[in-house]
Amino acid sequence: MEIDRMYMRRALQLAANGRGFTAPNPMVGAVIVARGRVIGEGWHRLCGQGHAEVNAVASVSEADTPLLAESTMYVTLEPCSHYGKTPPCARLIIEKGIKRVVVGAGDPNPKVNGRGIAMIRDTGAEVITGVLADESIALNKVFFTAQTLHRPYITLKWAQSADGFMDVRRGEGEGAYRFSTPATKLLTMKLRGESEAILTTAATVNADNPRLNLRQWTGRPPRPFILDRSGILNHDAHLAVEAVILTGDNPFEVIFKEYGVTSVLVEAGPRYMSHLLETGMWDSLRVEIAPVALGDRGICPAPSLPFGTGILDRTEKFDASDLLYFHRRGSIAALNSL
């Protein structure tokens, strides 16, 4: 029904408010409707705190509480059925007597995976599933990647000149060439704030001595990791003091299994970026193309854009710089293009 889609769109809007704060949990939104009006709304605000359903029920006024028994709850992801840091939301829905529940996508977590829906249906309540499911999955591409592929969601990011170089020939003591503008720097901070971890290589650390921290943006700073398979890292570098040093060939497996990280932003040089593109070990890519040609000064040719394995989602222009956003063909991120 179109009315169900309308309220589910509102629930998705609410869910997106949790971006950058809920990981490794998904972003979830909930709307409670009775007698043709919204009586409660909520979203999952922070990992370890109340889920969307709990917050939506808590927002219902005392005067409207009796209406819960005749209400419909719209929730973007299947209500949980297990005890974790919070009690199961499916149990809360049952206790509040809500007789109709509309669900966006099912939860791929093996601890849930249909059990929440079954619990509610077993009480005789009506449960409608699959309403704007693709939109819910796309919103939670990080969570679905982690749950189904058992690895983190991988975003690649680099900046380059209009003629395809990532750096210039440097004089003594000269730092890396700065392609970003104030506006595109903020977009980089946004990417970092939405990522649980940031990965670079020892070669990049030695050449640029980057900090890769979060500045001028609200969010949780990403945990830094440095890939140093050859033992070349300069341990006096800024990042080396606080970063986890990885030495094996499977950094993403280690980051996921040993550190519980579900999203990684990779900021590194062209060799490692090319390797990830060639092996298909990526999900999303953002390329910033600055309006400058470096010519004979240019070094470090940027990787070839992934026209074979990648799909261009959109382009944006900031301060004359072009931003290109890609997703890997066949990845969960492909749902973003719907």
Buried (B, 14 or more C-beta within 10 A) or exposed (E): EEEBEEBBBBBBBBBEBBBBBBBBBBBBBBBBBBEEEBBBBBBBBEEEBBBBBBBBBEBBEEEBEEBBEEBBBBBBBBBBBBEEEBBBBBBBBBEBEBBBBBBBBBBBBEEBBEBBBEBBEEEEBEBBBEBBBBBBBBBBBBBBBBBEEEBBBBBBBBBBBBEBBBBBEEEEEEEBBEBBBEEBBBBBBBBBBBBBBBBBBBBBBBBBBBEBBBEEBEBBBBBBBBBBEEEEBEEEBBBBEEBBBBBEEEBBEBBBEEBEBBBBBBBBBBEBBBEBBEEBBBBBBBBBBBEBEBEEEBBBBBBEBBEEBBBBBEEBEBEEBBBBBBBBEEBBBBBBEE
